[in-house]
Amino acid sequence: MSRPPLPLVTQPIHPIRNTEQLARLDPAATSTIPAASTGATGVVFGKPRPVPAGPPPEIGLTEHALPADEPLDRRLSLLIDPDSERSAAFRVLRHHLLERGRPQVVIVSSPRAKEGKTMTALNLALALAECGRAKVLLCETHLRRPQLAQALRLVPPWCFAEQLAAHRHQPMLPWSVIDIPQLWLHAMAINPRIEKTQLLDAPAFAIAIERLRLADYEHIIIDAPPVLGSADVNLMADAADAVVLALRARHSTSTELRRAIDQVGADKIVGTVLAE
């Protein structure tokens, strides 16, 4: 019988002042790798953010229910086994994240592909929204390899990438959002059928986030591409409050973690999660 997945985060997040401190850490041998944070209530991790101007955006909701006749995606840990050790670990992650200044916009990424970032983004969003405790929007920006539509068994009525392009030129347009009442969650996904060579439009993303900050969302979780191999996360980081990096045991390396932190900037990264 295979071992159950390891918990993701079980200890508080502590600051790392420089990447040399990571040299002694091996992701395959520890359950928590802390990362930099200088968070404070009312401040975006040491950097005040101007309040966006203008009226709240109009949100058009399309209701979606997970199909009862299909098995749930295995990445939906909090839904499949809400009493498991892994689900409890995501709730601990929620608690530690809220301790770091209650960031509104959080990017979830990883150094490389297949390190569990979509699973982390999904379950962090579910944990934050659990039992209606917060209004949460889960967005996807991995244009080349979208996973959210598959995980939630949906086809977005208006692809988030197309919405970004449209709102760059007409920022007051309504937003098309999928409402999943059984998860207390709103989502905006990439249509997997779009052209895979499309690149992330950083100004469009920044405009979108500044508008969505005005909506009634306490948290916006971004399922982002991997850090290494592209500049996508760097292009998004300025518009976000915090970055969480996902790692996989016996797959991620401390060298790639250091490179990812160097590329994004330690001041934005509030922690890492490790899964098996």
Secondary structure as UniProt FT lines:
FT   HELIX           19..24
FT   TURN            27..29
FT   TURN            41..42
FT   STRAND          43..44
FT   TURN            45..46
FT   STRAND          59..63
FT   TURN            68..69
FT   TURN            74..75
FT   HELIX           77..80
FT   TURN            82..83
FT   HELIX           85..99
FT   TURN            100..101
FT   STRAND          105..109
FT   HELIX           117..129
FT   HELIX           130..132
FT   STRAND          136..140
FT   HELIX           148..152
FT   HELIX           160..169
FT   TURN            171..172
FT   STRAND          175..180
FT   HELIX           181..183
FT   STRAND          185..188
FT   TURN            192..193
FT   TURN            196..197
FT   HELIX           202..212
FT   TURN            213..214
FT   STRAND          219..223
FT   TURN            228..229
FT   HELIX           232..237
FT   TURN            238..239
FT   STRAND          242..248
FT   TURN            249..251
FT   HELIX           254..264
FT   TURN            266..268
FT   STRAND          269..275
//
